[in-house]
């Protein structure tokens, strides 16, 4: 049906019609390797979209718009074309300036049109006049917003299906695989200006304060990445000297109340650009832009919708700034082919935010963020998303969930550890170059990365991306040899699996040996089996203790805190869920408290082997203790629904005991020196174990009959540990038989 054109007559006279232009027929986007199909992009190629919007009737908080869409056919026999357009009113449609009929049943706009297909197919221009109140997503995030005296879009709807949300403000193929270039034209008044994707090519006053603006984006992008904001913005400008030699303009658009804070909050933007160019290659866009909005953040290239509350004059949200910038490589320049592969967008961007802090402040700053992120993943990702999920192939409800962002970021860190920095960087740069302004699937990522680096990544992707759960690695036995002068060691490692039944294979694993002077020597092994013994030697010095993955190259199911203690001090649980209270120390002791997020291996001797040891977690305390060192520690149990000790304490805590095994020993016995605190009730499902004398070794909860008088008063324990300083094996005198 046809209707009245409401677009401003002044606007229509100024910009009506699309001048004859030459457009490149894209031959890769729909049929590119590793791209899912079939889609409308197998039938049509949208070459260019021009979107014209009149915001002079600001109080209506509506859209009054026109879209000119240049389309070429990909096959013969086409009689109609279908666009996505959500919840708006279509007034009329033209094909090459000729009025035509249409059917519109939101969100489907169907237009009868024929094409001439051949070696050089003839594009046709489809013009749609439309208006109405724009839609926002039911989740509260996504769509086109009016509020706080600004109008803006967020191109993703968290609850929308599909998530792509360009259809809330212009007709499009709302999918990842379709890309086109864009021109955005706006009319504004009352001191309002527009900020859009691309570069500003025109900005001129027409009558009074009516402002006509035009923006052009030369790089083809999917519909969900097109961004627009309108408001009384002021522009903070700068420039960046790219590694390509070009000078790229920087533009931060903020309302009056935020302009003074913008320089401070974006003071590390250039640092982030330098970081990502050094790791991923050139910034391929013509402008670097952020526009402050009510909600966000959304990675519209050159025009990131960025939440205004984060711009406070300080660097408190540098991670968010870097995450959105990283999308200009991961998500914008190369885009996941389907929502199921969203880690390519979001996991890579979140990893990049961590990487930025390494560039800015050094390796320790990076690892601190990586480890904190992983601790949060192990602790709560399955609770946040309803189950233990794989990074790849998540369902619609969890496309933008913890597993994709945070577990995805940790997985990319492990990918870096697998490949090493040089191959990792070179491989990612090649992927970006080979898939420039196109889509990529997880399978394509794996195959191309393997080909570029010369290292097969099939097992890595199989274990770390395509399967749920985590790999924990434990040290089950250590044999330092009868003759210490041999400088050799046999170390037995075992795989602990949490929420997966499949062993990991081809895992490049570093083993760290610390000598009595605390010098670290690293050996590398490849882990393939459930349990493996590796022989090392000759070593440069007698090893005193052994650590798995000492440089944190892999995100395993092991989280820890370590510190050198010189004086008595108390430390909270940190990322190991074990407090420590050092009550005596007048020398130096190195203590590593490690939480293993999988059930322990070894032989349970306690209760004649009848104790039921935890199937979900245990702790290790490793390091080097001085003769003056003494400490207590506290570990908590929680048997409530979904918690780690549900298999032991979901009904009652009466039979809960604490087991222990000495370093390098496989036998679990009841630890003789601990106190159980049920914290009010033995049926509430939670409490704590207070380790009265902390020793090197492993600790685990179990169900069994205690043989220790837990409520007895006890004084200082007459324990003797030797040799001291000790290697990984120690002798403890004073334990009860």
TAVENBEL-V133282 format. One line per field, one symbol per residue. ss: DSSP state (A for helix, B for strand, O for the rest). burial: # if it has 9 or more other C-alpha atoms within 8 Angstrom, else .. A space follows every 50 residues. Layout:
ss=???
burial=???
This chain:
ss=OOOOOOOOAAAAAAAOOOOOOOOOOOOOOOOOOOOOOOOAAAOBBBBBBB BBBBOOOAAAOOBBBBBBBBBBBOOOOOOBBBBBBOOOBBBBBBBOOBBB OOBBBOBBBBBBOOOOOOOOOOOBBBBBBBBBOOOBOOOOOOBBBBBOOB BBBBOBOOOOOOOBOAAAOOOBOOOOOOOBBBBBBBBBOOOOBBBBOOBB BBBBBOOOOOBBBBBBBBBBBOAAAOOBBBBOBBBBBBBBBOOOOOBBBB BBBBBAAAAAAAAAAOOOAAAAAAAAAAAAOOOOOOBBBBBBBOOOOBOO OOOBBBBAAAOOOOOOOAAAAAAAAAOOOBOOOBBBOOAAAAAAOAAAAA AAAAAAAAAAAOAAAAAAAAAAAAAAAAAAAAAAAOOOOOOOOOOAAAOO OAAAAAAAAAAAAAAAAAAOAAAAAAAAAAAAAAOOOBBBOAAAAAAAAA AAAOOOOAAAAAAAAOOOOBBBBBBBBBBOOOOAAAOOBBBBBBBBBBOO OOOOOOBBBBBBBBOOOOOBBBBBBBBOOOBBBBBBOOOOOOOOBBBBOO OOOOOOOBBBBBBBBOOOBBBOOOOOOBBBBBBBOOOOBBBBBBBBOOOO OOBBOAAAAOOBBOOOOBBBBBBBOOOOOBBBBBBBBBOOOOOOOAAAAO OOOOOBBBBBBOOOOOBBBBOOOBBBBOOOOOOOOBBBBBBOOOOOBBBB BBBOOOOOOOOOOOOOOOOBBBOOOOOOOOBBBOOOO
burial=......#...##................##.#.##.....########## #####......#############...#.##.######.######.#..# ##.#.########.#.#...#################...######...# ##########..###########################..######### ..#.#...#########..#################...#.#.....### #####..##.######.##.#######..#..#.################ ########.######.################################## #########.###.###.##########..##.##..#####.#...### ###################...##########..#.######.####### #.#...######################.##..#..############.# ..##############....#...#.###..#.#.#..#..#####.### ..#########...####....#############.############## ...####..##.##.###########..############...####### .##.################...###.#...#.###########.##### ####.#..............##..######.#.....
